[in-house]
Structure formats: C-alpha cells, structure tokens
Amino acid sequence: MARAVRTAAAQIRAGRDELAELLPWVRFDGVEWATLRIDRAEAATAGGRRPDDAFVDSDNGVITCWPTKLAFAPRVAALVATAVSDAGLMPSDAAGPPADWPHPPLAQLPWDEVKTWT
C-alpha cells in the first residue's frame, strides 16, 4: 500500500500548522524549517500493513529485534529472553565485548548535513 508523498513545502506547512494548533502560545516567527524524508524501519508484513506486535527473529546465532513502537519495548525484552533461552544460552557476569573489538563508525546526523532551509 503506497502512501502519498508530500513535497517538502507541503510537509513544512503541515508541521507549522500542527505546531500552531498544539502550542498556540509559542511564536515561530523567524524559525527556519527543513524536512528529512525517511522510510519506516520495521519488519515487512503481508499486505504492507504496520506490524501489530514487536519483531524478534533469530538467525544463525544473531537475534534481530525491532519494537515497532516504544510501548512494545517490554514485549521485545520478553521475546529476546525467550530467543536467548531457546538458543540454550545463559546470561553471565561478563562485562561486555572484549576491549579490543573495534567500535563501528557513527552515521552523520541528519541535522549536520547541508539542507535547504526555508
């Protein structure tokens, strides 16, 4: 199910209108606006609908999870605990990964990128 994509100008108008409705005492004069288009990051479902539960999958020793909603975070924890148990793993007092493991690079933050502000 494809969603209509707003233009950047239409998205900014919608954001301004909603903020004006929700926070009528705040003045937004002189505020600069920009948009960032993102796709939802969630598991694919039949028919392209939003998932109705948290997503947890175990594949080749890797557990991938996505709560789909912050309210599902406790559900994700329970599902991950089950996946860990099903894999026959037991928690330990280990302090974390070895100190010599490399740290992954951080992505550039959207607001640090050059944008066209209006």
C-alpha positions in Angstrom: 0.0 0.0 0.0 1.8 3.1 -1.2 1.4 6.3 0.7 1.1 9.8 -0.8 4.4 11.6 -0.5 4.2 15.3 0.5 6.5 17.8 -1.1 9.0 19.4 1.3 6.9 22.6 1.2 3.7 20.8 2.0 5.3 18.9 4.9 6.7 22.1 6.4 3.2 23.7 6.1 1.6 20.7 7.8 4.2 20.8 10.6 3.8 24.5 11.1 0.0 24.2 11.2 0.1 21.3 13.7 2.6 23.1 16.0 0.5 26.2 15.9 -2.6 24.2 16.9 -0.8 22.2 19.6 1.3 25.1 21.0 -0.7 28.3 20.3 1.3 30.3 22.9 4.7 29.6 21.1 5.7 32.1 18.4 7.6 30.5 15.5 8.5 33.8 13.8 12.0 33.6 12.3 12.2 29.8 12.7 14.0 28.0 9.9 12.4 24.8 8.6 13.7 21.8 6.7 12.4 18.3 6.1 14.0 14.8 6.1 12.3 12.0 4.3 12.7 8.6 5.9 11.2 5.2 5.4 9.7 3.4 8.3 12.1 0.9 9.8 10.0 -2.2 10.6 9.5 -5.7 9.6 7.7 -6.4 6.3 4.2 -7.8 6.8 1.6 -9.4 4.5 -0.2 -6.6 2.6 2.3 -4.0 3.6 0.5 -3.2 6.8 2.1 -2.0 10.0 3.1 -4.8 12.4 0.7 -5.4 15.3 3.5 -6.8 17.5 7.1 -6.4 18.2 9.5 -8.1 15.8 12.2 -10.6 17.0 13.9 -13.1 14.8 16.8 -15.4 15.4 19.0 -16.5 12.5 22.4 -18.2 12.7 23.1 -17.0 16.2 22.0 -13.4 15.6 18.9 -12.0 17.3 17.4 -9.1 15.4 14.6 -7.1 17.1 12.5 -4.1 16.5 9.8 -3.0 18.9 7.9 -1.1 16.2 6.5 1.1 19.0 8.3 2.2 22.1 5.4 0.8 24.1 6.4 -2.6 22.8 9.9 -2.4 24.4 8.9 -4.7 27.3 7.5 -7.2 24.8 10.7 -7.1 22.8 12.7 -7.8 26.0 10.5 -10.8 26.8 10.8 -12.1 23.2 14.6 -11.7 23.2 14.8 -13.5 26.6 12.8 -16.4 25.1 15.0 -16.4 21.9 18.2 -16.5 24.1 16.7 -19.3 26.2 15.7 -21.3 23.2 19.2 -21.0 21.8 20.5 -22.6 25.0 22.4 -19.5 26.2 22.7 -18.4 29.7 23.4 -14.9 30.9 26.8 -14.3 32.5 28.6 -11.7 34.6 30.8 -10.8 31.6 31.5 -7.0 31.4 30.7 -6.8 27.7 32.6 -7.4 24.5 36.4 -7.6 24.5 38.2 -4.3 24.8 40.0 -4.8 21.5 36.8 -5.0 19.5 36.6 -2.1 17.1 33.8 0.5 17.5 31.6 0.9 14.5 31.6 4.3 12.9 28.7 6.7 13.6 26.5 7.9 10.8 26.3 11.6 10.1 23.3 13.2 11.8 20.6 14.5 9.5 20.8 18.0 11.0 24.6 18.1 10.4 24.1 17.6 6.7 23.7 20.5 4.4 20.0 21.2 3.9 17.9 23.7 2.1 16.3 25.7 4.9 13.2 27.9 4.4 
